[in-house]
């Protein structure tokens, strides 16, 4: 994959952005970016670009969201062998009963 390495490469790309009235919303690099229509940005002013952790690539997966929802931490996972620990089921039962859930 080629990168924009010279002015001669950047000029046509920047002209394309300007001619199409796009907003260049780059987060981290030349490749990690969104090109958005100005009108869309006016309709959705709360849009937010969120970068996630890199995987095997050297680039971040990007998500464009209108409203950032924080659902809290991800649910925990447990190994099935935990249920074999003596007193585990009673412990969980007591903890669940101790919570006061409203709504």
Kinemage of the C-alpha trace (Angstrom):
@kinemage 1
@onewidth
@group {chain A} dominant
@subgroup {mainchain}
@vectorlist {calphas} color= white
{ca unk a 1} P 0.000 0.000 0.000
{ca unk a 2} L 1.355 3.431 -0.914
{ca unk a 3} L 1.319 6.285 1.538
{ca unk a 4} L 1.024 9.955 0.737
{ca unk a 5} L 4.733 10.620 0.695
{ca unk a 6} L 5.108 13.634 -1.520
{ca unk a 7} L 3.396 16.888 -2.264
{ca unk a 8} L 2.425 15.619 -5.732
{ca unk a 9} L 0.405 12.809 -4.087
{ca unk a 10} L -1.193 15.024 -1.440
{ca unk a 11} L -2.441 17.749 -3.811
{ca unk a 12} L -4.994 15.592 -5.721
{ca unk a 13} L -6.190 14.007 -2.483
{ca unk a 14} L -6.696 17.396 -0.807
{ca unk a 15} L -8.412 18.714 -3.957
{ca unk a 16} L -10.822 15.737 -3.838
{ca unk a 17} L -11.663 16.573 -0.212
{ca unk a 18} L -12.261 20.261 -1.009
{ca unk a 19} L -14.266 19.678 -4.205
{ca unk a 20} L -16.610 17.249 -2.448
{ca unk a 21} L -17.023 19.498 0.596
{ca unk a 22} L -15.711 16.807 2.897
{ca unk a 23} L -14.460 17.318 6.429
{ca unk a 24} L -11.189 15.496 7.007
{ca unk a 25} L -11.597 14.055 10.502
{ca unk a 26} L -8.262 12.369 11.099
{ca unk a 27} L -7.641 10.905 14.518
{ca unk a 28} L -4.161 9.458 14.492
{ca unk a 29} L -2.656 9.246 11.028
{ca unk a 30} L -3.275 9.675 7.339
{ca unk a 31} L -4.905 6.257 7.094
{ca unk a 32} L -6.879 6.286 10.390
{ca unk a 33} L -9.499 8.830 9.348
{ca unk a 34} L -13.035 9.565 8.244
{ca unk a 35} L -14.042 11.831 5.392
{ca unk a 36} L -17.426 13.320 6.260
{ca unk a 37} L -19.851 15.570 4.428
{ca unk a 38} L -20.153 19.006 6.027
{ca unk a 39} L -23.957 18.751 5.937
{ca unk a 40} L -23.820 15.444 7.797
{ca unk a 41} L -21.684 17.056 10.516
{ca unk a 42} L -24.321 19.778 10.912
{ca unk a 43} L -27.123 17.221 11.207
{ca unk a 44} L -25.125 15.064 13.661
{ca unk a 45} L -22.988 17.551 15.619
{ca unk a 46} L -22.352 15.064 18.436
{ca unk a 47} L -20.570 12.571 16.204
{ca unk a 48} L -17.466 11.148 17.771
{ca unk a 49} L -14.589 9.170 16.337
{ca unk a 50} L -13.485 6.402 18.687
{ca unk a 51} L -10.258 4.463 18.199
{ca unk a 52} L -10.029 0.942 19.549
{ca unk a 53} L -6.908 -0.972 20.443
{ca unk a 54} L -4.695 -2.166 17.648
{ca unk a 55} L -4.893 -5.808 16.724
{ca unk a 56} L -2.367 -7.425 14.452
{ca unk a 57} L -2.273 -4.390 12.194
{ca unk a 58} L -0.376 -1.222 13.008
{ca unk a 59} L -3.602 0.776 12.611
{ca unk a 60} L -6.480 1.304 15.025
{ca unk a 61} L -9.998 0.191 14.125
{ca unk a 62} L -12.145 3.314 14.094
{ca unk a 63} L -15.815 3.682 14.887
{ca unk a 64} L -17.932 6.709 14.141
{ca unk a 65} L -20.700 7.110 16.677
{ca unk a 66} L -23.306 9.800 17.212
{ca unk a 67} L -23.655 9.421 20.971
{ca unk a 68} L -21.061 7.674 23.054
{ca unk a 69} L -22.721 5.182 25.342
{ca unk a 70} L -20.798 4.023 28.365
{ca unk a 71} L -22.297 0.715 29.364
{ca unk a 72} L -19.704 0.253 32.087
{ca unk a 73} L -17.223 -2.555 32.299
{ca unk a 74} L -17.752 -5.673 30.250
{ca unk a 75} L -19.360 -8.545 32.110
{ca unk a 76} L -16.895 -10.825 33.785
{ca unk a 77} L -16.394 -14.352 32.629
{ca unk a 78} L -15.779 -17.365 34.799
{ca unk a 79} L -14.480 -20.840 34.322
{ca unk a 80} L -16.965 -23.684 34.653
{ca unk a 81} L -14.656 -25.319 37.190
{ca unk a 82} L -15.486 -22.506 39.675
{ca unk a 83} L -18.887 -24.110 40.212
{ca unk a 84} L -17.108 -27.201 41.533
{ca unk a 85} L -15.547 -25.277 44.451
{ca unk a 86} L -17.119 -26.301 47.736
{ca unk a 87} L -19.622 -23.641 48.909
{ca unk a 88} L -19.606 -21.731 45.618
{ca unk a 89} L -23.341 -22.005 44.902
{ca unk a 90} L -24.273 -20.943 48.434
{ca unk a 91} L -21.860 -17.994 48.244
{ca unk a 92} L -23.394 -16.776 44.944
{ca unk a 93} L -26.937 -17.256 46.263
{ca unk a 94} L -26.174 -15.130 49.353
{ca unk a 95} L -24.501 -12.375 47.307
{ca unk a 96} L -27.414 -12.173 44.880
{ca unk a 97} L -29.898 -11.911 47.740
{ca unk a 98} L -27.844 -9.116 49.328
{ca unk a 99} L -28.287 -6.809 46.293
{ca unk a 100} L -31.179 -4.392 46.313
{ca unk a 101} L -32.312 -3.893 42.727
{ca unk a 102} L -34.660 -1.032 41.894
{ca unk a 103} L -36.236 -0.569 38.486
